[in-house]
Amino acid sequence: MAFHSVGKGDPKVALSGASQVIRFAGFELDLRTAELSSTGVKTTLPQQPFRILTLLLEHGGEVVTREALRRRLWSNDVFVDFDDGLNSAIRRLRLALGDSAEHPRLLETLPRHGYRLKAQIQQTDLSSLGTEGHSSQSFRVAVLPLENFSGDPNDEHLADSMTDAIITALAKIPHLGVISRTSVMAYKNARKILPQIARELRADALLEGAIVRSGDRVRITVQLLDATIDQHLWAESYDRELVDKLKLHEEVSHAIAAEVPSRLSRSRVRSATAFSLGQEAYNSYLKGRYLIENTGRNDDGLKKATVFFEEAVNEAPLFAQAYAGIAESYDMSAIFGLLPTRQASAKAQQAARRAIEIDPSISEAHAALGYALMLVWDWQEAGREFQQAIELNANNLIAHRWYAEYLMAVGQAGRSIGEIERAREIEPLSAITNSTLGWLYYGARRFEKAVQQFRRTVELDENFAATHFCSGMVQAQLGKYKEAIAEYERAKALGGTVHVVRGLGFLYGIAGEKARAQEVIQESKRLAKTGCSVAYATASIYAGLGEKAQAFEWLNKAYDDCCAEMTWLKWDPQLDTLRTDPRFHRLLERVGLSS
């Protein structure tokens, strides 16, 4: 698709559909009119001071750098002195807030770095932060039944009673609508996707979690999700002694209740733009978001995700999250071999940079940009983008997952597994995250751990194609050829393509079935004619056959084609027979990785 230049006009245009009033430190800010009110006095903020204030509110209590302000508020085609323009806007904002640069009460300057608003959105703002279309003014939260991960059915009552305690604690918060226990218990053990549950319950946010009991100790893990923009807001684990259940319920439920309102308030400020973009754009975005988070289920879903995100930005050209989604889709299209890597990376970079241009604070855009850069071996910049994505949102699941893949690619297996473990803490039931953990165990040559992890992932979702073809690769390394073939066939039936072909060919090669391996090579060449990237896969098959000359010929073609799987070069077990060859060391150096 083509990206058209969109001017950065008055943000009141972008927010015109939202009925939002934000309260902080004795002030009220109307996002529709840019009016700032205090003790009955109302001031209409000029364009740039208003935009600066909304950005500072999004990051209440956190530093917003001058560079972030420049990228967010001053377009490249505006030829003014940035420093003078920013300093002038800050002075006008301080004047409106009645603040002083010498003795700041609200707006703090960090010399040569940035600014911080020393105020949090008040919890009582929740009544004004509801979404349009709800009959109630309150923001609605559903506490889904906590899952019992202890393995003991007798602990089921502990999970249910903890759910009750959290519902009760949240229900005491003014202007926060908490959906009843009767309604949410209908979703106990339900295998519906979270956006669907939110729609059925008419919930703006979902709190889900699990308990694990071990002897006299219990761990309670919870995560909060904004259903309106399908984004993780917060996650936490609580480890306690299981001595006094009443005390346990009280401590944990109150701790959760203390966190939820402020997390929801900040999320509402950030998502105000999304609500102003139109229902069609928003619906397309949610469809794409669901499909991208289920990447690995089948190749067709990934193609559809790209289409939905593109529909969203066609409807709403300032929809930054949708541009980030486009970037993610192209990134994954490369790694699944559905598009040539250079083409996919260029499109992903273009979309990610457009998202960052609209809103530099979107963590997903930085993560997608990092992955796109990694695909073309720009290791240093990729690492920086991943780190910035996590800094912007420590609960960004895909940022942790992709950073874990990056760390494995550059040879830091231990850190890689630690990073993917953090992603799993954020969302323990994510099939793709659990599958990626098994994949990274495989890369670290911890094959038995990988087998165990893939079994757990199949228990979560038996129809996730990526889990089966990854499991097939592990079984092949263990010499369990029959089990490996069964996994590949299952993956193929579920919609996997290039990686299944690669795995089968390698398996036939190491098993000595040369004729069948050659058949698979011919199949991979047929896939190449459909646009799939197969050079690295073909090299792997020749490595399995022990034909080194052919393997290096195809690896050099994979280098020329910039195949996405070249990011696996440093760790891929299927290439172990080639690693002592000087040609392999030269290849590592060519992609920027030391041997």
Secondary structure in CASP SS format (residue, H / E / C, confidence):
PFRMAT SS
TARGET T0000
AUTHOR 0000-0000-0000
METHOD secondary structure of the structure
MODEL  1
M C 1.00
A C 1.00
F C 1.00
H C 1.00
S C 1.00
V C 1.00
G C 1.00
K C 1.00
G C 1.00
D C 1.00
P H 1.00
K H 1.00
V H 1.00
A H 1.00
L C 1.00
S C 1.00
G C 1.00
A C 1.00
S C 1.00
Q C 1.00
V E 1.00
I E 1.00
R E 1.00
F E 1.00
A C 1.00
G C 1.00
F E 1.00
E E 1.00
L E 1.00
D E 1.00
L C 1.00
R C 1.00
T C 1.00
A C 1.00
E E 1.00
L E 1.00
S E 1.00
S E 1.00
T C 1.00
G C 1.00
V E 1.00
K E 1.00
T E 1.00
T E 1.00
L C 1.00
P C 1.00
Q H 1.00
Q H 1.00
P H 1.00
F H 1.00
R H 1.00
I H 1.00
L H 1.00
T H 1.00
L H 1.00
L H 1.00
L H 1.00
E H 1.00
H C 1.00
G C 1.00
G C 1.00
E C 1.00
V E 1.00
V E 1.00
T E 1.00
R H 1.00
E H 1.00
A H 1.00
L H 1.00
R H 1.00
R H 1.00
R H 1.00
L H 1.00
W C 1.00
S C 1.00
N C 1.00
D C 1.00
V C 1.00
F C 1.00
V C 1.00
D C 1.00
F H 1.00
D H 1.00
D H 1.00
G H 1.00
L H 1.00
N H 1.00
S H 1.00
A H 1.00
I H 1.00
R H 1.00
R H 1.00
L H 1.00
R H 1.00
L H 1.00
A H 1.00
L H 1.00
G C 1.00
D C 1.00
S C 1.00
A C 1.00
E C 1.00
H C 1.00
P C 1.00
R C 1.00
L C 1.00
L E 1.00
E E 1.00
T E 1.00
L E 1.00
P C 1.00
R C 1.00
H C 1.00
G E 1.00
Y E 1.00
R E 1.00
L E 1.00
K C 1.00
A C 1.00
Q C 1.00
I E 1.00
Q C 1.00
Q H 1.00
T H 1.00
D H 1.00
L H 1.00
S H 1.00
S H 1.00
L C 1.00
G C 1.00
T C 1.00
E C 1.00
G C 1.00
H C 1.00
S C 1.00
S C 1.00
Q C 1.00
S C 1.00
F E 1.00
R E 1.00
V E 1.00
A E 1.00
V E 1.00
L C 1.00
P C 1.00
L C 1.00
E E 1.00
N E 1.00
F C 1.00
S C 1.00
G C 1.00
D C 1.00
P H 1.00
N H 1.00
D H 1.00
E H 1.00
H H 1.00
L H 1.00
A H 1.00
D H 1.00
S H 1.00
M H 1.00
T H 1.00
D H 1.00
A H 1.00
I H 1.00
I H 1.00
T H 1.00
A H 1.00
L H 1.00
A H 1.00
K C 1.00
I C 1.00
P C 1.00
H C 1.00
L E 1.00
G E 1.00
V E 1.00
I C 1.00
S C 1.00
R H 1.00
T H 1.00
S H 1.00
V H 1.00
M H 1.00
A C 1.00
Y C 1.00
K C 1.00
N C 1.00
A C 1.00
R C 1.00
K C 1.00
I C 1.00
L H 1.00
P H 1.00
Q H 1.00
I H 1.00
A H 1.00
R H 1.00
E H 1.00
L H 1.00
R C 1.00
A C 1.00
D C 1.00
A E 1.00
L E 1.00
L E 1.00
E E 1.00
G E 1.00
A E 1.00
I E 1.00
V E 1.00
R E 1.00
S E 1.00
G C 1.00
D C 1.00
R E 1.00
V E 1.00
R E 1.00
I E 1.00
T E 1.00
V E 1.00
Q E 1.00
L E 1.00
L E 1.00
D E 1.00
A C 1.00
T C 1.00
I C 1.00
D C 1.00
Q E 1.00
H E 1.00
L E 1.00
W E 1.00
A E 1.00
E E 1.00
S E 1.00
Y E 1.00
D E 1.00
R E 1.00
E E 1.00
L C 1.00
V C 1.00
D C 1.00
K H 1.00
L H 1.00
K H 1.00
L H 1.00
H H 1.00
E H 1.00
E H 1.00
V H 1.00
S H 1.00
H H 1.00
A H 1.00
I H 1.00
A H 1.00
A H 1.00
E H 1.00
V H 1.00
P H 1.00
S H 1.00
R H 1.00
L H 1.00
S H 1.00
R H 1.00
S H 1.00
R H 1.00
V H 1.00
R H 1.00
S H 1.00
A H 1.00
T H 1.00
A H 1.00
F H 1.00
S H 1.00
L C 1.00
G C 1.00
Q H 1.00
E H 1.00
A H 1.00
Y H 1.00
N H 1.00
S H 1.00
Y H 1.00
L H 1.00
K H 1.00
G H 1.00
R H 1.00
Y H 1.00
L H 1.00
I H 1.00
E H 1.00
N C 1.00
T C 1.00
G C 1.00
R C 1.00
N C 1.00
D H 1.00
D H 1.00
G H 1.00
L H 1.00
K H 1.00
K H 1.00
A H 1.00
T H 1.00
V H 1.00
F H 1.00
F H 1.00
E H 1.00
E H 1.00
A H 1.00
V H 1.00
N H 1.00
E H 1.00
A C 1.00
P C 1.00
L C 1.00
F C 1.00
A H 1.00
Q H 1.00
A H 1.00
Y H 1.00
A H 1.00
G H 1.00
I H 1.00
A H 1.00
E H 1.00
S H 1.00
Y H 1.00
D H 1.00
M H 1.00
S H 1.00
A H 1.00
I H 1.00
F C 1.00
G C 1.00
L C 1.00
L C 1.00
P C 1.00
T H 1.00
R H 1.00
Q H 1.00
A H 1.00
S H 1.00
A H 1.00
K H 1.00
A H 1.00
Q H 1.00
Q H 1.00
A H 1.00
A H 1.00
R H 1.00
R H 1.00
A H 1.00
I H 1.00
E H 1.00
I H 1.00
D C 1.00
P C 1.00
S C 1.00
I C 1.00
S H 1.00
E H 1.00
A H 1.00
H H 1.00
A H 1.00
A H 1.00
L H 1.00
G H 1.00
Y H 1.00
A H 1.00
L H 1.00
M H 1.00
L H 1.00
V C 1.00
W C 1.00
D C 1.00
W H 1.00
Q H 1.00
E H 1.00
A H 1.00
G H 1.00
R H 1.00
E H 1.00
F H 1.00
Q H 1.00
Q H 1.00
A H 1.00
I H 1.00
E H 1.00
L H 1.00
N C 1.00
A C 1.00
N C 1.00
N C 1.00
L H 1.00
I H 1.00
A H 1.00
H H 1.00
R H 1.00
W H 1.00
Y H 1.00
A H 1.00
E H 1.00
Y H 1.00
L H 1.00
M H 1.00
A H 1.00
V C 1.00
G C 1.00
Q C 1.00
A H 1.00
G H 1.00
R H 1.00
S H 1.00
I H 1.00
G H 1.00
E H 1.00
I H 1.00
E H 1.00
R H 1.00
A H 1.00
R H 1.00
E H 1.00
I H 1.00
E C 1.00
P C 1.00
L C 1.00
S C 1.00
A H 1.00
I H 1.00
T H 1.00
N H 1.00
S H 1.00
T H 1.00
L H 1.00
G H 1.00
W H 1.00
L H 1.00
Y H 1.00
Y H 1.00
G H 1.00
A C 1.00
R C 1.00
R C 1.00
F H 1.00
E H 1.00
K H 1.00
A H 1.00
V H 1.00
Q H 1.00
Q H 1.00
F H 1.00
R H 1.00
R H 1.00
T H 1.00
V H 1.00
E H 1.00
L H 1.00
D C 1.00
E C 1.00
N C 1.00
F C 1.00
A H 1.00
A H 1.00
T H 1.00
H H 1.00
F H 1.00
C H 1.00
S H 1.00
G H 1.00
M H 1.00
V H 1.00
Q H 1.00
A H 1.00
Q H 1.00
L C 1.00
G C 1.00
K C 1.00
Y H 1.00
K H 1.00
E H 1.00
A H 1.00
I H 1.00
A H 1.00
E H 1.00
Y H 1.00
E H 1.00
R H 1.00
A H 1.00
K H 1.00
A H 1.00
L C 1.00
G C 1.00
G C 1.00
T C 1.00
V H 1.00
H H 1.00
V H 1.00
V H 1.00
R H 1.00
G H 1.00
L H 1.00
G H 1.00
F H 1.00
L H 1.00
Y H 1.00
G H 1.00
I H 1.00
A C 1.00
G C 1.00
E C 1.00
K H 1.00
A H 1.00
R H 1.00
A H 1.00
Q H 1.00
E H 1.00
V H 1.00
I H 1.00
Q H 1.00
E H 1.00
S H 1.00
K H 1.00
R H 1.00
L H 1.00
A H 1.00
K C 1.00
T C 1.00
G C 1.00
C C 1.00
S C 1.00
V C 1.00
A H 1.00
Y H 1.00
A H 1.00
T H 1.00
A H 1.00
S H 1.00
I H 1.00
Y H 1.00
A H 1.00
G H 1.00
L H 1.00
G C 1.00
E C 1.00
K H 1.00
A H 1.00
Q H 1.00
A H 1.00
F H 1.00
E H 1.00
W H 1.00
L H 1.00
N H 1.00
K H 1.00
A H 1.00
Y H 1.00
D H 1.00
D H 1.00
C C 1.00
C C 1.00
A H 1.00
E H 1.00
M H 1.00
T H 1.00
W H 1.00
L C 1.00
K C 1.00
W C 1.00
D C 1.00
P H 1.00
Q H 1.00
L H 1.00
D H 1.00
T H 1.00
L H 1.00
R C 1.00
T C 1.00
D C 1.00
P H 1.00
R H 1.00
F H 1.00
H H 1.00
R H 1.00
L H 1.00
L H 1.00
E H 1.00
R H 1.00
V C 1.00
G C 1.00
L C 1.00
S C 1.00
S C 1.00
END
